[in-house]
Amino acid sequence: HRLSVKALGLRKLNDVRELKDSPSVRGLINQVSYLVNVESDA
């Protein structure tokens, strides 16, 4: 899961990233859902 977090561009605690909604990004988020919070602007 360390590589999934790195692939999402997250490096440190409380790091924030804005990513486009795509199946690959959703898959990575699903793998590390217990580590990240997801907010949607939609």
C-alpha positions in Angstrom: 0.0 0.0 0.0 3.0 2.2 0.4 3.3 2.3 -3.4 -0.4 3.2 -3.9 0.0 6.2 -1.6 3.1 7.2 -3.5 1.3 6.8 -6.8 -1.4 9.1 -5.6 1.3 11.8 -5.0 1.0 11.7 -1.2 4.2 12.1 0.7 3.7 13.3 4.2 1.0 13.3 6.9 -1.8 15.8 6.1 -0.7 16.1 2.4 -3.4 17.3 0.1 -3.8 16.4 -3.6 -6.4 17.2 -6.2 -6.8 14.4 -8.7 -9.0 13.8 -11.8 -11.7 11.2 -11.3 -10.6 8.1 -13.2 -10.9 4.4 -12.7 -7.2 4.0 -12.0 -7.3 6.8 -9.3 -10.4 5.3 -7.8 -8.7 1.9 -7.6 -5.7 3.3 -5.8 -8.0 5.2 -3.4 -9.9 2.0 -2.7 -6.7 0.2 -1.8 -5.7 2.8 0.8 -9.2 4.0 1.8 -8.3 3.4 5.5 -5.4 5.9 5.2 -7.0 8.7 3.2 -10.0 11.0 3.3 -11.7 11.8 0.0 -13.6 15.0 -0.6 -15.6 15.7 -3.8 -16.3 19.1 -5.4 -19.1 17.7 -7.4 
